[in-house]
Amino acid sequence: MATVKPFMCVRPDPKVAHRVAALPYDVYSRAEARVKCMEDDLSFLRIDRPESQFPEDFDMYSQPVYEKARDMLREQIGSGIYVEDTDRCYYIYELIMNGRHQTGIVACASIDDYMNGVIKKHENTREEKEQDRIRHVDTCSAQTGPIFLAYRSNCIISGITDRIKDSEKPIYSFTADDGISHNVWKISDRNDIGEIAGQFEKTDSIYIADGHHRAASAVKVGIKRRQENPGYDGTEEFNFFLSVLFPEDQLMIMPYNRVVKDLNGLDEDTFLEKIGSGFDVREQDAPVSPVSKYNYGMYLGNRWYLLTAREQLTGTNDPVESLDVSVLQNYLLKPVLGIDDPRTDKRIDFIGGIRGLEELERRVHTDMKVAFSMYPTSIQELFAVSDAGLLMPPKSTWFEPKLRSGLFIHRI
């Protein structure tokens, strides 16, 4: 049973929402964030990446940086850039990319559901990345970046969102510079709120699609606040974290491609011979974007190849070992190229599918030797791994479009 509750949202004035909304903090490097923050002084990225307001050599993890985020947020709320709803509501958040609509419910999920496994994860997190967001959330006393959650499709919830979208005017409607359209409706009818909450109470499992570090950080801040407030009763806002929940049938996972710096001491002919024992290798006349499982594109020496894993590599029912990324790692990257741990090996890099095959060619022509284009992991595979209590290899999923930060803030 999942607890998904309405909340009193802090959100931008509709006149400036398009300027406030920003891509998640972790899609930018420090240098990129600094440049981006200069483009608009209302961009929420300035609060999400407050080190942008300090000299370039300033310690980005020092306490004054997080205090700057808190002060900027308070200042903008005080100046009317943000408004705070006084009623507890859900919100509908629709993103449109290339004509494809993705509609979710903005709400607060329970840290207890995270800890007891109702909210399931499929990735490990890194302590140093958690600590950054822990300090940001704790200092600001606010969650500013929603966690991207997925659930098995529910016709009653979809019916409510469709009806509201068809009959009511959105409180926000804008198209960002990247061409993604964003529309938001407020769900304030008590009957609708009760029905949505009731449907989620019947849901056994909710899945983290994207935002594992933000989720873990929000939970740890909640635990910290519980320790600081031993008389807590579970209803306090720190017991919940900001989320957008999407039905599985509206989600798109793009491939997460790989590039490797060298051939592990092999020449091209020997490399092709070695991978031929596990993969059928066929040279292609055009770039390869795989259209089925266990097929891979490979760019090597200015030529594209189609690799097809042989049957002996793909016969497992294990939800992790059967993933395309696992087959490539276990039977090519590790034994042939010597990539033992893709989390730590500096010879491998990962390219989100949104950047296209051209980016793979560019990297091979500049700083890499070989590139692999992947068939995307499916949402059903993600569910299967999470349900088994297992973890995916690193960089297995790339979700698009990305949720914007700054449109919804949950004070704790």
N, C-alpha and C positions, 0 to 999 in steps of 0.2 A: 504494500500500500504506500503510495507516494503522497507526500505533503507538498502541494504547490499552491502558494498563497498569494493573494493580492497584496499590494503595498502602496504606501504613500510615496509617489515618485517625485524626485527633483528632476526637472527637464527644462530644456531651453525654451525661451520665448519663441513662438512660431516664426516670428520675423527673422530670427537669426539662426534657426535650427540648421539650415544648410551650411552655414559658416562654422558652427560649433562641431558638427559631426565629423569624426576623424577615424581613419583606419586604426586597428589595434596597435598598441605601443610596440609590440614585438615583431611587427613586419618591417621595422626600420632599424638600421644601424644607428649608432649615436650620431655620426656625421650626417646621415640622411635625415634623422629627426630634427637636428638643429636647423638644417636648411628648410625643411618643411614648416617648422614653427615660425619662420620669418615671413611666410606667405600671408598669414592672417592671424592677427592678435586675438581672435576669438576661437581659433582652432583648439579643440579639447586636447590635442596632442601636447600642447604646452603644459597642461596639468598632468597628463599621463607620463610625459617625459620631462619633468621639471629641471633636469640637469641642463636642458637647452637654454635656461635663463642664467647660467653661470659660465665663467670662462671655460674654454675647452679642456684645460688641464685640471679642472676642479673635480674632486672625488665625487662621482655620480651616486655613490651609495652612502654618502655622509648624511647625517640627520638634517642639516640645514636644507638639503635638497628636498626632502620629504615635507619639511615644514613650509617650504615655498609652494609646493603643490597645495597643501592645506590652505595657505593664505590666499592663493589665487582663486581657489574654489569658493572660499568664503566671500571674497571680494566680488566675484561675479554673481553669486547668489544675492548679495546685498545690493548690487547695482541694478538688478532686474533682468540681467541676461538670462538667469534661470528663474523658474517659478516652481513652487512646491505645492503639489496637489494635497488637499486636506482630507480626501476620501481614499479609502483603500480600493484600488482598482487593478484589473488586468489591462494589458495593452496588446493590440495586434500590430505586429511588425512585418510588413511585406517588403521583400526585396525582389527586384525584377532585373534579370541579366539576360541579354540577348533574347528577350521575349519570354523567358521562363520565369514563372512566379514561384516564390518560396515564402510561405506565410507561417509565422510562429506566434506563440503566446509569450509576452514578457511578464515575468512573475518572479517570485522568490522561492527557491528550492531549499530543502532542509539539510543542515549539516549532519543531522543524525541519519538521514537517508544515505548520505555519502559514506558515513562511517559504518553503517550496517549493511551496505551493499545493494540497497535499492537503486541508488545512483551508481552506475558501473563505469569503470574506466578501462582503457585499453593501452595506455602508455605509462611508462615510468616518468617521474619528474626529477629535476635536478635541484638540490638543496639551495644552491646559490641563486637560481632563478626564483625559487619560492621566496627566499628572504627579501628580495627586492619588492615583490608585491605585498608581502606581509607588512613591511614597514610602510608602504604607500597606503594600504587600506587602513592600517591601525592609526597612522598619523592623521589621515584625512577623516577618519571615522566615517568612511563612505566607500562603497563598492562602485567603481566607475566603468568597469569593462564587463559586459555580460558574458556568462558562460554559455556556450553553444551546446544545447542538449537536444537529444533526439528521442522520440518515443514511437511505438508502433501505432500506426494510423488509427484514428478514432472518428467515426462518422458523425458523432454528436458534436464533438468539439469543432470539427471542420464545418458542420452545418451552422453553428453559431458564428464562426468567423466569416463565413461566406455571406450570411445574412447581413451582418453589420457592414461588411465591405460594400455590399450592393446598395444599402439603404442610408448610410450615414457618410458625412463628409469627414475626410481624414483631418487630424489635427496637424500633421506634417505631410507634405508631399513635395519632393524635390528630386532632381537628378544630379548626382555628384559628377565631378570632373572625369571620372573613369567610366561614365556612361551607365552606372548602376542607379536605378531608381529606388527611392525609399519612401514608403507610405506608412503612416502610423494612425491607428484609431484607438480611442479610449473605450474600454468596456466598463461602464459604471452601473449598468442595470443589475440589481441584486439577484434577480433570478438567473441571469446569465452567469454571473460570478459563482453562484451556488452550484449551478450545473457543471461548470468547468471544473471547479474544485472537486465535486463528486466523481466526475469521470477520472480525474487523476488519482483519486483515492482507490479506484478499482485497478489501477495500473501497477503491475508487479515490478516492472523494471524501467528505468530511464537511463540513457546512455550519454556519456560525455562524448560529443563529436569533436569539439575543438575547445581548447582553453583548460587543459589539465593543470597547468601551473597556477592559473588564476583560481581554479576551483580549490586546489589544495591549499593555496594561500588563504582564501576566504575561510575555509574550514579551520585552519590553524589560528587565525585571528579570533574566530568564534570560540575555540577552546581556550585561548588565552583570556578572553573576556569572561568566560565562565569561571575560570580560576580566580579572576579579580573580583568577581561578583558571586560568591558562594551561595547566596540566596536566590539565584536565578530560578525562574520557573519554566523556562523553555519557550516563552512567548516573546522574549526580547528580540529586537531586530538582528542582533549579532548571531542569533541561532539560524539565520537564513542567508542565502546568497543570491545575488542578481543573476537571472538566467533568461534566455530565450529558448523556448521549447518548440521544436519543429517535428511534424509527422514525417516518418521515414520516406513516404512516397513523393515528397517534395524536395528531397535533398540530392545534391549532385557532388560526387567525389571525383576529383580530377587526379590524374596520375602524379606520382612524385618520382621524378626521373633521377638518374644517377650519372655522375661523371667521375672518372678516375684519372689520376695524374700520370700514371705510367703503366707498363705492362709487366711489372714485377720481374724485370730482367729478361723478358722474352722478346724475340723479334716478332713481327706481325704474322709471318707464316706459321711459326711454332705455336703462337697464341691461338690462331684459328684452328690448328690441328688439335690442340688440347681441348678446346671447348666443343669440338666436333664429337667427342665421345659422349657428351650428355645432351647436346642440342643439334638439331638439324640446322645447318647454316646455309642460307641462300642470299646471294648478292641481289640488291634491288636497284631499280632505276630512279627511284624517288625516295624522299624521306619516309620513314616507317612510323606510323602511329598505330600500335597494335589494336586489333578489333576483337580479340577473344583471349581467354585465359591461356596462360603458359606460352604466350607469344611475346617477343621482345624485339624492339628495334635496337640496332647497334650501329654507331657511327665511328668508323675507324679508317684512317688514311684517306680521307675525302670520299669514302664510299659508305653507303648504307647497306645493312644486312638485316634480314629477318631471321631471328632465332626462334626455333620451336623446341620446347623441352620434350625430350623423349619420354615415353610412357612410364618407364621405370622410375622417373623422378617425380611423378605426379599422382601416384596411386594411393597416397595417404588420406585418411579421413580426419587427421588432426587439424583443428581449425587454424592453428598458427603455421604449421609446417606446409599446409596446402596453399598458403597465400603466394601470389606471384612474387612478391618481394622476398619471401623466404626461400623459394626455389632458386631465384637468381643468387641470393647470398650464399646459400648452402652448397650450390653445385657449380658456381662460376666465380663469384667475387672472392670467396674464401679460399677454395682449393687452387684456383688458377692465378688469381691476382693477389692473393695474400692479404685480403682485407678481413682480418680475424674479428675485429670489433668495430662495426661501422659507427658506433657512438663516439669513439675516441680517435680513430685512425684519420690522420690529417691528409691522407692521399685521396680520400673520397669526399665528394660534395653532393648536395642534393638540390634539385631544381624543380620548383613547383610547376605543375603542368600549365598554369595560366600563362607562363612565359613562352610557351611554344617550342617547337623543335629547332627553330632558328637559334635559340639560346644555347641548345646543346652543340650545334655546329660552331657557334662563336667560341664557346669555351674550349672545344677541341682545337680550334685554330689559335687559341691564345695560351692557356695555361694547363690544359688537360690533354690526355692522349686518347681516351676512348669514352664514349657516352652510350647510355642505355635508356631508351624510351620504354615506359611501362604501360601495361594494361591496368586501369584503376581498380583499386580495392572496392568492393561493393559494400553498401550499408548492411546487407545481410551477413557478409563476412565479419564486419565489425561487431555486429550483434552476437554472432556465434563465438568469437574470441572473448568478448566481455562476459557472456553467459557462462563460459567455461572457467571464468576467473583467471584467464591468461592475459598475456601482454603481447602486443604486436611488435615486430621489429621497428627500429626508429624510422621516422619519415615514411610511414606507410600510407597516409591519407593526406590529401590537400583539398579542403572544402572551399568552394566558391559559391556565391559571393561572400565576402567577409562582413561580419556585423560591424556597425559603426559604434564607436565609443562616444560618450557625451550626450546621447539622446535620452538615456535613462540612467539615473543615479539613485542608489539605495543607501540612505543614511543608516548607520548602525549605532 
